Amino acid sequence: MLYRPVGILLGMAGGALASTLFARAWAAVGNGDAPDAMDEEREWKEILLAAALQGAIFAVVKAAVDRSGALGVRRLTGTWPG
């Protein structure tokens, strides 16, 4: 129960980190800003590549943040959250 507020804060920080990482990754592989699915001037392959890259980055960051938060709670309290 006490982990929930910590988890929310970690999730927000993780989202911000993932957004930054995605912007940097897209700058390295794409043309300009990342495409939006509704951008009619962009090709399917560019839109799907951006979506796949963004999804992978967000999933990895979420797993890393969740795991790190749980390990931190265990170190502080001696119990695994959840």
N, C-alpha and C positions, 0 to 999 in steps of 0.2 A: 504494500500500500504506500509506503514512504518512497518507494522507487519511482512511482508514477510521475511526480513533478520533475524529478531528475531526468527521467526518460524523455519527457516532453522537451525540456531545455536542450538535452543532447540531440534530439531529433531536429530541432530548429537549427542548431549549430551545424549538424551534419548536412541538412538541406542547403544551407548557405555555402558550405564547403564544396558540396557536389556541384552546385551551380557554377562556382568559380572554376572548378576543375573541368567541367564540361565546356565552358566558354573558352578556356585555354586549349583544350583538346580540339575543339571545332576550329579554332583559329589556325591550328597546325595542319588540319586536313581539309578544311572546307574553303569556300569562297565567301568572304564577308560574314555577316551574321548567320546564325543557324536558321534554317528554313522552318516555317510554320506549315503544318499540314494543309492549311487552306491557302497557301501562297501559290497561285496559279502559274506564276512565272518560273517556278522551280520544278525540276524533274522528279519523277517518282524515286529514282535511285538515291538522289540527294536527300530527299525527305526521309526515306526509310533508313538510310545510313545515319542521319542525325538522330532519329528516334532510337535506333539500336545502340548507338554510342551513349546517348543520354541515359537510357535505361540501364545499361551495364554499369556506368559510373555511379548512378544513384543506388543501385543494388549493392555494389561493393562498399560504398561509403556507409550505407545503412547497416550492413552486416558488421563492418568494422566498429562503428559507433555503438551499436547495440552490445556487441561482445565486450568492448572496452568498458562500457558502463557497467555491465554485469560483473566483470572482473573487479572493477573499482569498488562496487558495493560489497562484494564478497571479502575483499581485503579490509574494508572498514568495519563490516558487521560480522563477518565469519559465516554468513549464509548467502546462498545464491538467490537472487530475486526471481520472483515468478512462482 
